[in-house]
Amino acid sequence: MIDKLPQAILAKAFRGELVPQDHNDEPASVLLEKIKAAKAAAAKGKKTKGGKQAELVL
């Protein structure tokens, strides 16, 4: 039984069952899109509307 404990903890972690979920948080898919956009902008040296270089804000 003790051997399966780490697997059970990892399974709960991947299902988001270890801590209460904040329903105000944006979905992970939205965050991933923001990260992709920031990386693409940084790779191109593209500037944002404010004249600043794009940066990743989490």
Secondary structure by P-SEA (a helix, b strand, c coil): cccaaaaaaaaaaaaccccccccccccaaaaaaaaaaaaaaaaacccccccccccccc
